[in-house]
């Protein structure tokens, strides 16, 4: 079964790593699977948080993402601030799809 038929011009990124800068990162692992199954480009560590303020984070786009449609994946959501701040970096895109998955290890 194929759920997405036209993946041209799509990419996937994660919200920035804020707690787990090293080692296994659940969101990255999920995005790698999505990328390979859908045949879209995954930009690992594309966004960086440049301050430690959890209520007003400042994010910076580290990589050029030429695709006009971007999936932003966050592995957990509490206030939505991280997802909102990441999405705001992509204001110039045709379409941004936000996905949230919970990692309950």
C-alpha distances in whole Angstrom, upper triangle without the diagonal:
4,6,9,10,14,15,18,21,19,21,21,24,25,28,31,32,35,36,34,35,35,33,30,28,25,24,24,22,19,19,19,16,14,16,15,11,12,14,17,21,22,25,27,30,30,32,35,37,41,43,42,43,40,41,41,39,40,37,37,34,35,32,32,28,28,25,25,22,22,20,23,22,25,25,27,29,32,34,32,34,32,29,32,34,31,29,33,33,30,32,32,28,27,24,24,21,22,20,22,21,24,25,28,29
4,6,7,10,11,15,17,16,17,18,21,23,26,29,30,33,34,33,33,34,32,29,27,24,22,22,21,18,17,17,15,12,14,13,9,9,11,14,17,19,23,24,27,27,29,33,35,38,40,40,40,38,39,39,37,37,34,34,31,32,29,29,25,25,21,22,19,19,17,20,20,23,23,26,28,31,33,30,32,30,27,29,31,28,26,30,30,27,29,29,25,23,21,21,18,20,18,21,20,23,25,28,29
4,6,10,10,14,16,14,16,16,19,21,24,27,28,31,33,31,32,33,31,28,26,23,21,21,20,17,16,17,15,12,13,14,10,9,12,13,17,18,22,23,26,26,27,31,33,36,38,38,38,35,36,36,34,34,32,32,29,30,28,27,24,23,20,20,17,17,15,18,18,21,21,24,25,28,29,26,29,27,24,26,28,25,24,27,27,24,26,26,22,20,18,18,15,17,15,18,18,21,23,26,28
4,6,7,10,13,11,13,14,17,19,22,26,27,30,32,31,31,32,31,28,25,23,20,20,20,17,15,16,14,11,12,13,10,7,10,11,14,16,19,21,24,23,25,29,31,34,36,37,37,34,35,34,33,33,29,29,26,27,25,24,20,20,16,16,13,14,13,16,17,20,21,24,25,28,29,26,28,26,23,24,26,23,21,25,25,22,23,23,19,17,15,15,13,16,15,18,19,22,24,27,29
4,6,9,12,11,14,16,20,22,25,28,30,33,35,34,34,35,33,31,28,26,23,23,23,20,18,19,17,14,14,14,12,9,10,11,15,18,21,23,26,25,27,31,33,37,39,39,40,37,38,37,35,35,32,31,28,29,26,25,21,20,16,17,14,16,15,19,20,23,25,27,28,32,32,29,31,29,26,27,29,26,24,27,27,23,25,24,20,18,16,17,16,19,18,21,22,26,28,31,32
4,6,9,9,12,14,18,21,24,27,29,32,34,33,33,34,33,31,28,26,23,23,23,20,18,18,18,14,13,14,13,9,10,10,13,16,19,22,25,23,25,29,32,35,37,38,38,36,37,36,34,33,30,29,26,27,24,22,18,17,13,13,11,13,14,18,19,23,25,27,28,32,32,29,30,28,25,26,27,24,22,25,24,21,22,21,17,15,14,15,15,18,18,22,23,27,29,32,34
4,6,6,8,11,15,18,21,24,26,29,31,30,29,30,30,27,25,23,20,19,20,17,15,15,15,12,10,12,11,7,7,6,10,12,15,18,21,20,22,26,28,31,34,35,35,33,34,33,31,30,27,26,22,23,20,19,15,14,10,11,9,11,11,15,16,20,22,25,26,30,30,26,28,25,22,24,25,21,20,22,21,18,20,19,15,14,13,13,13,16,16,20,21,25,26,30,31
4,6,9,12,16,19,22,24,27,30,32,31,30,31,31,29,27,25,22,21,22,20,17,17,17,14,12,14,14,10,9,8,10,13,15,19,22,19,22,26,29,31,34,36,36,35,35,34,31,30,27,25,22,22,19,17,14,12,8,9,9,11,13,16,18,22,25,27,28,32,32,28,29,27,24,25,25,22,20,22,21,18,19,18,14,13,13,14,15,18,19,22,24,27,29,32,34
4,7,11,14,17,20,22,25,28,30,29,29,30,30,28,25,25,21,20,22,20,16,17,18,15,13,15,15,12,11,8,9,12,13,17,19,17,19,23,26,28,31,33,33,32,32,31,28,27,23,22,18,19,16,14,10,8,5,6,6,8,11,14,17,21,23,26,27,30,30,26,26,24,21,22,22,19,17,19,18,14,16,14,11,10,10,12,13,16,18,21,23,27,28,32,33
4,7,10,14,16,19,22,25,27,26,26,27,27,25,22,21,18,17,18,16,13,14,15,12,10,13,13,10,9,6,7,9,11,15,17,15,17,21,23,26,29,30,30,29,30,28,26,25,21,20,17,18,15,14,10,9,6,7,5,6,7,11,13,17,20,22,23,26,26,23,23,21,18,19,20,16,15,17,16,13,15,14,11,10,9,10,10,13,14,17,19,23,24,28,30
4,7,11,13,16,18,21,24,23,22,23,23,21,19,18,15,13,15,14,10,11,13,10,8,11,13,10,9,6,5,6,7,11,13,11,14,17,20,23,26,27,28,26,27,26,23,22,19,17,14,15,12,11,8,9,6,8,6,5,6,9,11,14,17,20,21,24,25,21,21,19,16,18,18,14,13,16,14,12,15,14,11,12,11,10,10,12,13,16,18,21,22,26,27
4,7,10,13,15,18,20,19,19,20,20,18,15,14,11,10,12,10,7,9,11,8,7,11,12,10,10,7,6,5,6,9,11,10,12,15,18,21,23,24,25,23,24,24,21,20,17,16,13,14,12,13,9,11,9,11,9,6,5,6,7,11,13,16,18,21,22,18,19,16,13,16,16,12,12,15,14,12,15,16,13,14,12,10,9,10,10,13,14,17,18,22,23
4,7,9,11,14,17,16,15,17,18,16,13,13,9,8,11,10,7,10,12,10,10,13,15,14,14,11,9,6,5,6,8,7,8,12,14,17,20,21,21,20,21,21,18,17,14,13,11,11,10,12,9,12,11,13,11,7,6,5,6,9,11,14,16,19,19,16,16,13,11,14,13,10,10,13,12,11,15,16,14,16,14,11,11,10,10,12,13,16,17,21,22
4,6,8,11,13,13,13,15,15,14,10,10,6,7,10,9,7,10,13,12,12,15,17,16,17,14,12,9,8,7,7,7,8,10,12,16,18,18,19,17,19,18,15,15,12,13,11,12,12,14,13,16,15,16,14,10,8,6,5,6,8,11,13,16,17,14,14,10,9,12,12,9,10,13,12,13,16,18,16,18,16,12,12,10,9,10,11,13,14,18,19
4,7,9,12,12,12,15,16,15,11,11,8,9,13,12,11,14,16,15,15,19,20,19,20,17,16,12,11,10,8,8,7,8,9,13,14,15,15,13,15,15,12,12,9,11,10,12,13,15,14,18,17,18,16,12,10,7,6,6,8,10,11,13,14,11,10,7,6,10,9,6,9,11,11,12,15,17,16,19,16,13,12,10,10,10,12,13,14,18,19
4,6,9,10,9,12,14,14,11,12,10,10,14,14,13,15,18,18,18,21,22,22,22,19,17,14,11,9,7,8,5,5,6,10,12,12,13,12,15,14,10,11,8,9,10,10,12,15,15,19,19,20,19,15,14,10,10,9,10,12,13,15,15,13,12,8,9,12,10,8,11,13,12,14,17,19,19,22,20,16,16,14,14,14,15,16,15,19,20
4,6,6,6,9,11,11,8,10,9,9,13,14,13,15,18,18,18,21,23,23,24,21,19,15,13,10,7,10,8,7,8,11,12,12,14,13,16,16,12,13,11,12,13,13,15,18,18,22,22,23,22,18,16,13,12,10,10,12,13,15,16,15,14,10,12,15,13,11,15,17,16,18,21,23,22,25,23,19,19,16,16,15,15,15,14,17,17
4,6,7,10,13,13,11,12,12,13,16,17,17,19,21,22,22,25,26,27,27,25,22,19,17,14,11,13,10,8,7,10,10,8,11,10,13,13,10,12,11,13,14,15,17,21,21,25,25,26,24,21,19,15,14,11,12,12,13,14,15,14,13,10,12,15,13,12,16,17,17,19,22,25,24,27,25,21,21,18,18,16,16,16,15,17,17
4,6,9,11,11,10,12,12,13,16,17,18,19,22,22,23,26,27,28,29,26,24,21,19,16,13,16,14,12,11,13,13,10,13,11,15,16,13,15,15,17,18,18,20,24,24,28,28,29,27,23,21,18,16,13,12,12,14,14,16,16,15,12,15,18,17,16,19,21,20,23,26,28,28,30,28,24,23,20,19,17,17,15,14,15,15
4,5,7,8,7,9,11,11,13,15,16,17,19,21,21,23,25,26,27,25,23,19,17,14,12,15,14,12,12,15,15,14,16,15,18,19,16,18,16,18,18,18,20,23,23,27,27,28,27,23,21,18,16,13,12,13,16,17,19,18,18,15,17,20,19,17,20,23,22,23,27,29,28,31,28,25,24,21,19,17,16,15,13,15,14
4,7,9,8,12,12,11,14,16,16,17,20,21,21,23,25,26,26,24,22,18,16,12,10,13,12,10,11,13,14,13,16,16,19,20,16,17,15,16,16,15,17,21,21,25,26,27,26,23,21,18,16,15,14,16,18,19,21,20,19,16,18,20,18,17,20,22,20,23,26,28,27,30,28,25,24,22,21,19,19,18,16,19,18
4,7,8,12,13,12,13,16,17,17,19,21,21,23,25,27,26,25,22,18,17,13,11,15,15,14,15,17,18,17,20,19,23,23,20,20,19,19,19,17,19,23,23,27,27,29,28,25,23,20,18,17,16,18,20,22,24,23,22,19,21,24,22,20,23,25,24,25,29,30,30,32,30,27,26,24,23,21,20,20,17,19,17
4,6,10,12,11,11,15,16,15,17,20,20,21,23,25,25,24,22,18,17,13,13,17,17,16,18,20,21,20,23,22,25,26,23,23,21,22,21,20,21,24,24,28,28,30,29,25,23,21,18,17,15,18,21,23,25,24,24,21,22,25,24,22,25,27,26,27,30,32,31,33,31,28,27,24,22,21,19,18,15,17,15
4,6,9,8,8,11,13,12,14,17,17,18,20,22,23,22,20,16,16,13,13,16,17,17,18,21,22,21,23,22,25,26,23,24,22,22,22,20,21,24,24,27,27,29,27,23,21,19,16,15,13,15,19,21,24,23,23,20,20,24,23,21,24,26,25,26,29,31,30,32,29,26,24,22,20,18,16,15,12,14,12
4,6,5,6,9,10,11,13,15,15,17,19,20,21,20,18,14,14,11,11,14,14,14,16,19,20,19,21,19,22,23,20,21,19,19,19,18,19,22,21,24,24,26,24,20,17,15,12,11,9,12,15,18,20,19,19,16,17,20,20,17,20,23,22,22,26,28,26,28,26,22,21,18,16,15,13,13,10,13,12
4,5,5,6,9,10,11,13,14,16,17,18,20,19,18,14,15,12,13,15,16,17,18,21,22,21,22,20,23,24,21,22,20,21,20,20,20,23,22,25,24,25,23,19,16,14,11,9,7,10,14,16,19,18,19,16,16,20,20,17,19,23,22,22,26,28,26,27,24,21,19,16,14,12,10,9,7,10,10
4,5,5,6,9,10,10,12,14,15,16,17,16,15,11,12,10,10,13,13,14,16,19,21,20,21,19,21,22,19,20,17,18,17,17,18,20,18,21,20,21,19,15,12,10,7,6,5,9,12,15,18,16,17,13,13,16,17,14,16,19,19,19,22,24,22,23,21,17,15,13,11,9,8,9,9,12,13
4,5,5,6,9,10,10,12,14,15,16,14,13,9,9,7,8,11,12,14,16,19,21,21,23,21,23,23,20,21,18,18,16,16,16,18,17,20,19,21,19,15,13,11,9,9,9,13,16,19,21,19,19,16,15,19,18,15,17,20,19,19,23,24,22,24,21,18,17,15,13,13,12,13,12,15,15
4,6,5,7,9,10,11,13,14,15,15,14,11,12,10,12,14,16,18,20,23,25,24,26,24,26,27,24,24,21,22,20,19,19,21,19,22,21,23,21,17,15,14,11,12,10,14,17,21,23,21,22,19,18,21,22,19,20,23,22,22,26,27,24,26,23,20,18,17,14,14,12,13,11,14,14
4,5,5,6,9,10,11,12,14,13,13,10,12,11,13,15,16,19,20,24,25,25,26,24,26,26,24,24,21,22,20,20,19,21,19,22,20,21,18,15,12,12,9,10,9,12,15,19,21,19,21,18,16,20,20,18,18,22,21,21,24,25,23,24,21,18,15,14,11,11,9,11,10,14,14
4,5,5,6,8,10,10,11,10,10,7,9,9,11,12,14,17,19,22,24,24,26,23,25,25,22,23,20,20,17,17,16,18,15,18,16,18,15,12,9,9,7,10,10,14,16,20,22,19,20,17,15,18,19,16,16,20,19,18,21,22,19,21,18,15,13,12,10,11,11,13,13,17,18
4,6,5,6,9,10,10,10,9,7,9,9,12,13,16,18,21,24,27,27,28,26,28,28,25,25,22,22,19,18,17,18,16,18,17,19,17,14,12,13,11,13,13,17,20,23,25,23,24,20,19,22,22,19,19,23,21,20,24,24,22,23,21,18,17,16,14,15,14,16,15,19,19
4,5,5,6,9,10,10,11,10,13,12,16,17,19,22,24,28,29,29,31,28,30,31,28,28,25,25,22,22,20,21,19,21,19,21,18,16,13,14,12,14,14,17,20,24,26,24,25,22,20,23,24,21,21,25,24,22,26,26,23,24,21,19,17,16,14,15,13,16,15,18,18
4,6,5,6,8,8,9,9,12,13,16,16,18,21,24,27,29,29,30,28,29,29,27,27,24,24,21,21,19,20,17,19,16,18,15,13,10,12,10,13,13,17,19,23,25,22,23,21,18,21,22,19,19,22,22,20,23,23,20,20,18,16,13,13,11,13,12,15,16,19,20
4,6,5,5,5,6,6,10,11,14,15,17,20,23,26,29,29,30,29,30,30,27,27,23,22,19,19,17,17,15,16,14,16,14,12,10,12,12,15,16,19,21,25,26,23,25,22,19,22,22,19,19,22,21,19,22,22,19,19,17,16,14,15,13,16,15,18,19,22,23
4,6,5,7,8,9,12,13,17,18,20,23,26,30,32,32,34,32,34,33,30,30,27,26,23,22,20,20,18,19,16,19,17,15,14,16,15,18,18,22,24,28,30,27,28,25,23,26,26,23,23,26,24,23,26,26,22,23,21,19,18,18,17,18,18,20,20,23,24
4,6,8,11,11,15,16,20,20,23,26,28,32,34,34,35,33,34,34,32,32,28,28,25,25,22,23,20,20,18,20,17,16,14,16,15,18,18,22,24,28,30,27,29,26,23,26,27,24,23,27,26,24,26,26,23,23,20,19,17,18,16,18,17,20,20,23,24
4,6,9,10,14,16,19,19,22,25,28,31,33,34,34,32,34,33,31,30,27,26,23,23,21,21,17,18,15,16,14,13,12,15,14,18,19,22,24,28,29,26,27,25,22,24,25,22,21,24,24,21,24,23,20,19,17,16,15,16,15,17,17,21,22,25,26
4,7,9,13,15,19,18,21,25,28,31,33,34,35,33,35,34,31,31,27,26,23,22,19,19,16,16,13,16,14,13,13,16,16,20,21,24,26,30,31,28,29,26,23,26,26,23,22,25,24,21,24,23,20,19,18,17,16,18,17,20,20,23,24,27,28
4,7,10,13,16,15,18,21,24,27,30,31,32,30,32,31,28,27,24,22,19,19,16,15,12,12,10,12,11,10,10,13,14,17,19,22,24,28,28,25,26,23,20,22,23,19,18,21,20,17,20,19,16,16,15,14,14,15,15,18,19,22,23,26,27
4,6,10,13,12,15,19,22,25,27,29,30,29,30,29,26,25,21,19,16,15,12,12,9,10,9,12,11,10,10,12,13,17,19,22,24,27,28,24,25,22,20,22,21,18,17,20,18,16,19,18,16,17,15,15,15,16,16,18,19,22,23,26,27
4,6,9,9,12,16,19,22,24,25,27,25,27,26,23,22,19,17,14,13,11,12,10,12,11,14,12,10,9,10,11,14,15,19,21,24,25,22,22,19,17,19,19,15,16,19,17,15,19,19,16,18,16,14,14,14,14,16,17,19,20,23,24
4,6,6,9,12,16,18,21,23,24,23,25,24,21,19,16,14,11,10,8,9,8,11,11,14,13,10,11,10,11,14,16,19,21,24,24,21,21,17,16,18,17,13,15,17,14,14,17,17,16,18,17,15,15,15,15,17,18,20,20,24,25
4,5,8,11,14,17,20,21,23,22,24,23,19,19,15,14,11,10,9,12,11,14,15,17,16,13,13,11,11,13,14,17,19,22,23,21,20,16,16,19,17,14,16,18,16,16,20,20,19,21,19,17,17,16,16,17,17,19,18,22,22
4,6,7,10,13,16,17,19,19,21,20,16,15,12,11,9,8,8,12,12,15,16,18,18,14,14,12,12,12,14,17,18,21,21,19,18,14,14,17,15,12,14,16,14,15,19,20,19,22,20,17,18,16,16,17,18,19,18,22,22
4,7,10,13,16,18,19,19,21,19,16,14,10,9,6,5,5,8,8,12,13,15,15,12,12,10,12,13,15,18,19,21,21,19,17,14,14,15,13,10,12,14,11,12,15,16,15,18,17,15,16,15,16,17,19,21,21,24,25
4,7,10,12,14,16,15,17,15,12,10,7,6,5,5,8,10,11,14,15,16,16,13,13,10,12,12,15,16,17,19,19,16,14,11,11,13,10,7,10,11,9,11,14,16,16,19,18,15,16,15,16,17,18,20,20,23,24
4,6,9,11,13,13,16,14,10,8,6,5,7,7,10,13,14,18,19,20,20,17,17,14,14,14,16,17,17,19,19,17,14,11,13,14,11,9,13,13,11,14,17,18,19,22,21,18,19,17,18,18,20,21,21,24,24
4,6,7,9,10,12,10,7,6,4,6,9,10,13,16,17,21,22,22,22,19,18,15,15,14,16,16,16,17,16,15,12,9,12,13,10,9,13,13,12,15,17,20,20,24,23,19,20,18,19,19,20,21,21,23,24
4,7,9,11,13,11,8,6,6,7,10,11,15,18,19,23,24,25,25,22,22,18,19,18,20,20,20,20,19,18,15,12,15,15,12,12,16,15,13,17,19,21,22,26,25,22,23,21,23,22,24,24,24,27,27
4,6,8,11,9,6,6,8,10,14,15,18,21,22,26,27,27,27,24,24,20,20,18,20,20,19,19,17,17,14,12,16,16,12,14,17,16,16,19,21,23,25,28,27,24,25,23,24,23,24,24,24,26,27
4,6,9,9,7,8,10,13,16,17,21,24,25,28,29,29,29,25,24,21,20,18,19,18,17,16,16,16,13,12,15,16,13,15,18,18,18,21,23,26,27,30,28,25,26,23,23,22,23,22,22,24,24
4,6,5,5,8,11,14,17,19,22,25,26,29,29,29,28,25,24,21,21,18,19,17,16,15,13,14,11,11,14,14,12,14,17,17,17,21,22,25,26,29,28,24,25,22,23,21,23,22,23,24,25
4,6,6,9,11,15,18,20,23,25,25,29,29,28,27,24,22,19,18,15,16,14,12,11,10,11,8,8,12,12,11,13,16,16,17,20,21,25,25,28,26,23,23,19,20,18,20,19,19,21,22
4,6,10,12,16,19,21,24,26,26,29,29,28,27,24,23,19,19,16,18,16,13,11,9,10,7,9,12,11,10,13,16,15,17,20,20,24,25,27,25,22,22,19,20,19,21,20,21,23,25
4,7,10,13,16,19,22,24,24,27,27,26,26,23,22,19,19,17,19,17,15,14,11,11,8,9,12,11,9,12,14,13,14,17,18,21,23,25,24,21,22,19,21,20,22,22,23,25,27
4,6,10,13,15,18,21,21,24,25,24,24,21,20,16,17,15,17,16,15,14,12,11,8,7,11,10,7,10,12,12,12,16,17,20,21,24,23,20,20,18,19,19,21,21,22,24,26
4,7,10,13,16,18,19,22,23,23,22,20,20,17,18,16,19,19,17,17,15,14,10,9,12,11,7,9,12,11,10,14,15,18,19,23,22,19,21,19,21,20,23,23,24,26,28
4,7,9,12,14,15,18,19,20,19,17,17,14,15,14,17,17,17,18,16,14,11,9,11,10,7,7,10,9,8,11,13,16,17,20,19,17,18,16,18,19,21,22,22,25,27
4,6,9,11,13,16,17,18,18,16,17,14,16,16,19,20,20,21,20,17,14,12,13,13,10,8,11,10,7,11,13,15,16,20,19,17,19,18,20,20,23,24,25,28,29
4,6,8,9,12,14,15,15,13,14,13,15,16,19,20,20,22,21,18,16,13,13,14,11,8,11,10,7,9,12,13,14,17,17,15,17,17,18,20,22,24,24,28,29
4,7,9,13,15,17,17,15,16,15,16,17,20,22,22,24,24,21,19,16,16,17,14,12,14,14,11,12,15,16,16,20,20,18,19,19,20,22,23,25,25,28,29
4,6,9,12,14,15,13,15,14,16,18,20,23,24,26,26,23,21,18,17,18,16,13,14,15,11,12,15,15,15,18,18,16,18,19,20,22,23,26,26,29,30
4,6,9,11,13,12,15,15,17,20,23,25,25,28,27,24,23,20,19,19,17,14,15,15,11,11,14,13,13,16,16,16,18,19,21,23,25,28,28,32,33
4,6,8,10,9,11,12,15,18,21,23,24,27,26,23,22,19,17,18,17,13,13,14,11,9,12,11,10,13,13,12,15,16,18,21,23,25,26,30,31
4,6,9,10,13,15,18,21,24,26,27,30,29,25,24,22,20,20,19,16,15,16,13,11,13,11,9,11,13,13,16,18,20,23,25,28,29,33,34
4,6,7,10,13,16,19,22,25,25,28,28,24,24,21,19,19,19,16,14,16,14,11,13,11,8,9,10,11,13,15,17,21,23,26,27,31,33
4,7,10,13,16,19,23,25,25,27,27,23,23,21,18,18,18,15,13,14,13,9,10,8,5,5,7,9,11,14,17,20,23,26,28,32,34
4,7,10,13,17,20,22,22,25,24,20,21,19,16,16,17,14,12,14,13,9,11,10,6,6,5,6,8,11,13,17,20,23,25,29,31
4,6,10,13,16,18,19,22,21,18,18,16,13,14,14,11,9,12,11,8,11,11,8,9,7,5,6,9,11,14,17,20,22,25,27
4,6,10,13,15,16,19,19,15,17,14,11,13,14,11,9,13,13,10,13,14,11,11,9,6,5,6,7,10,13,16,18,22,24
4,7,10,12,12,16,16,12,13,11,8,10,11,8,7,11,11,10,13,14,12,14,11,7,6,5,6,8,11,14,16,20,22
4,7,9,10,14,15,12,13,11,8,11,13,10,10,14,14,13,16,18,16,17,14,11,8,6,5,6,8,11,12,16,18
4,6,7,11,12,9,11,8,7,11,12,10,11,14,15,15,18,20,18,20,17,13,11,8,6,5,6,8,10,13,15
4,7,10,13,11,13,11,10,14,15,13,15,18,18,19,21,24,22,23,20,17,14,11,8,6,5,5,6,10,12
4,7,10,9,11,10,10,13,14,14,15,18,19,20,22,25,24,25,22,18,16,12,10,6,6,5,7,9,12
4,6,6,8,8,8,11,13,13,14,16,18,19,21,24,23,24,21,17,15,11,10,7,8,8,10,12,15
4,6,8,9,10,12,13,15,16,18,20,21,22,26,25,26,23,20,18,14,14,11,12,11,13,14,17
4,5,8,9,9,11,13,14,15,18,19,20,24,24,25,22,19,18,14,15,12,14,14,16,17,20
4,6,5,6,9,10,11,12,15,16,17,20,20,21,18,15,14,11,11,10,13,13,16,18,21
4,5,5,6,8,10,10,13,15,16,19,19,21,19,16,16,13,14,13,15,16,18,20,23
4,5,5,6,9,10,11,13,15,18,18,21,18,15,14,11,12,11,14,14,16,18,21
4,6,5,6,9,10,11,13,16,16,17,15,11,11,8,9,9,12,14,16,19,21
4,5,5,6,9,10,11,14,14,16,14,11,11,9,12,12,15,17,19,22,25
4,5,5,7,9,11,14,15,17,16,13,14,12,14,14,17,19,21,23,26
4,5,6,7,10,13,13,15,14,10,11,10,12,13,16,18,19,22,24
4,5,5,7,10,10,12,10,7,9,8,11,13,16,19,21,24,26
4,5,5,9,10,13,12,10,12,12,15,16,20,22,24,27,29
4,6,8,9,13,12,10,13,13,16,18,21,23,24,28,30
4,5,6,9,9,7,11,12,15,17,20,23,25,28,30
4,6,8,9,9,12,13,17,19,23,25,28,31,33
4,7,9,10,13,15,19,22,25,28,30,33,36
4,5,7,11,13,16,20,23,26,28,32,34
4,7,10,14,17,20,23,27,29,33,35
4,7,10,13,17,20,23,26,29,32
4,6,10,13,16,20,22,26,28
4,7,10,13,17,19,23,25
4,7,10,13,16,19,22
4,7,10,13,16,19
4,7,10,13,16
4,7,10,12
4,6,9
4,6
4
